[in-house]
Amino acid sequence: MTEPNDSEFIFEQPYRNNVWRVQLCTFGGNDRVSLWPWFKDADGALQPCNPKYIRNGLQMPPERLWALGEAIMAVKAEIDSRRA
């Protein structure tokens, strides 16, 4: 199972009944970037959705962050050009 590092989440976005978080994690001793849904438990605290039941999270090696960042910036540029 993926274990969050001591770092706090980097980004958070509410969506439907979950809150999606970007966070640095480790899996098998390797760093991973996690984009994972969290839910509010009965006490109102956020808990990560269990991957056994929720299989729509994303984990990727940190080496892919640059490509992801470029893709996000390309989408932003396209949105900005449509609004101009």
Secondary structure, DSSP 8 states (H G I E B T S, - for coil): --EE-SS--SEEEEETTEEEEEEEEEETTEEEEEEEEEEE-TTS-EEE--TTT----EEE-GGGHHHHHHHHHHHHHHHHHHH-
